[in-house]
């Protein structure tokens, strides 16, 4: 009898946690933390660059200042992105020599451009690779831009 009561309690606890997980999934996702966005930028130069790319794109407005900040990293910290972020060419060439690779600053600029042109309400010209120009642009437009999911 005691075993039956324990089994019932265990099943009830599992059901309660499953219901809690389902209700949390149905609600809106919490915005990513600053720490997770900074880790995603670091992961852009690893084999997990695809996941990092998506996390930053889904970060919305919270990711923009962090991406702009990453564009200004010292040159010795702007390591090239690993061959996983391959820009094309033959895969056989990857073993002998690297194809053209991007620095973190270039990847951040591409992410910003993609985010603003495809996932926001902003219509207009965007800055180039200059971090200061991006910072000025963001300071002027941050209040009027809404960034949502891919359109």
C-alpha positions in Angstrom: 0.0 0.0 0.0 2.9 2.4 0.9 4.5 1.7 -2.5 1.2 2.6 -4.3 1.0 5.9 -2.4 4.6 6.7 -3.3 4.0 5.8 -6.9 0.9 8.1 -7.0 2.8 11.0 -5.5 5.7 10.5 -8.0 3.2 10.5 -10.9 1.4 13.5 -9.5 4.7 15.4 -9.1 5.8 14.5 -12.7 2.4 15.6 -14.0 2.6 18.9 -12.1 6.1 19.7 -13.5 5.0 18.7 -17.0 2.0 21.1 -16.8 4.3 23.8 -15.5 6.7 23.3 -18.4 3.9 23.3 -21.0 2.4 26.5 -19.6 5.8 28.2 -19.6 6.4 27.2 -23.2 3.0 28.5 -24.3 3.8 32.0 -22.9 6.2 34.4 -24.4 9.9 33.6 -24.2 11.9 35.7 -21.8 14.3 38.0 -23.6 17.9 36.7 -23.6 20.1 38.0 -20.9 23.1 40.3 -21.6 25.4 37.5 -20.6 23.9 35.0 -23.0 24.1 37.5 -25.8 27.8 38.2 -25.0 28.5 34.5 -25.0 26.8 34.2 -28.3 29.2 36.8 -29.8 32.1 34.7 -28.4 30.5 31.6 -30.0 30.5 33.2 -33.4 34.1 32.0 -33.8 33.3 28.4 -32.9 31.6 25.5 -34.5 28.4 26.7 -32.7 28.2 29.8 -34.8 24.8 29.0 -36.3 23.1 28.8 -32.9 24.9 31.9 -31.8 23.8 33.7 -35.0 20.2 32.7 -34.4 20.3 33.7 -30.7 21.7 37.2 -31.6 19.1 37.7 -34.3 16.3 36.6 -31.9 17.8 38.9 -29.2 16.0 41.9 -30.8 16.7 45.4 -29.4 18.7 44.0 -26.5 21.3 42.5 -28.9 21.9 45.7 -30.9 24.1 47.6 -28.4 26.0 44.5 -27.6 26.7 43.9 -31.3 27.7 47.5 -31.8 30.1 47.2 -28.8 31.6 44.0 -30.2 32.4 45.8 -33.5 34.9 47.9 -31.6 36.9 45.0 -30.0 40.7 45.5 -30.2 42.1 44.0 -33.4 44.0 41.3 -31.5 40.6 40.1 -30.1 38.9 40.2 -33.5 39.9 36.7 -34.4 38.8 35.4 -37.7 35.7 33.2 -37.6 36.3 29.5 -37.7 35.9 27.6 -41.0 32.5 26.6 -39.8 31.5 30.1 -40.9 32.6 29.3 -44.4 31.7 31.9 -47.1 31.7 29.4 -49.9 34.1 27.5 -52.0 35.1 23.9 -52.1 35.0 21.9 -48.9 38.1 20.1 -50.0 40.0 23.4 -49.8 39.2 23.7 -46.1 41.8 21.1 -45.3 44.6 22.8 -47.2 43.9 26.5 -46.7 41.2 28.6 -45.3 38.7 30.3 -47.5 37.9 34.0 -46.9 36.8 34.4 -43.3 35.2 37.3 -41.5 36.3 39.1 -38.4 34.0 39.3 -35.4 33.4 43.0 -36.3 32.3 42.1 -39.9 30.0 39.3 -38.6 28.4 41.7 -36.1 27.9 44.3 -38.8 26.2 41.6 -41.0 24.0 40.6 -38.1 23.0 44.2 -37.4 22.2 44.8 -41.1 20.2 41.6 -41.3 18.3 42.3 -38.1 17.5 45.9 -39.1 16.6 45.2 -42.7 14.6 42.0 -42.3 13.2 42.1 -38.7 12.5 45.7 -38.0 10.3 48.6 -39.1 13.2 50.7 -40.1 13.5 51.8 -43.7 16.5 53.8 -44.7 20.3 53.6 -45.0 22.5 51.9 -42.5 26.0 52.6 -41.5 28.9 50.6 -42.8 31.6 48.9 -40.7 32.4 51.9 -38.5 31.4 51.3 -34.9 31.0 55.0 -34.1 28.6 55.5 -37.0 26.5 52.5 -35.8 26.5 53.9 -32.3 25.3 57.3 -33.5 22.7 55.7 -35.7 21.4 53.6 -32.8 21.3 56.6 -30.4 19.2 58.5 -33.0 16.8 55.7 -33.9 16.6 53.3 -30.9 13.3 54.8 -29.6 11.5 54.5 -33.0 12.6 51.0 -34.1 10.7 47.9 -33.3 12.4 44.6 -33.9 10.4 41.4 -34.2 10.7 38.0 -35.7 11.7 37.5 -39.3 9.1 38.8 -41.8 
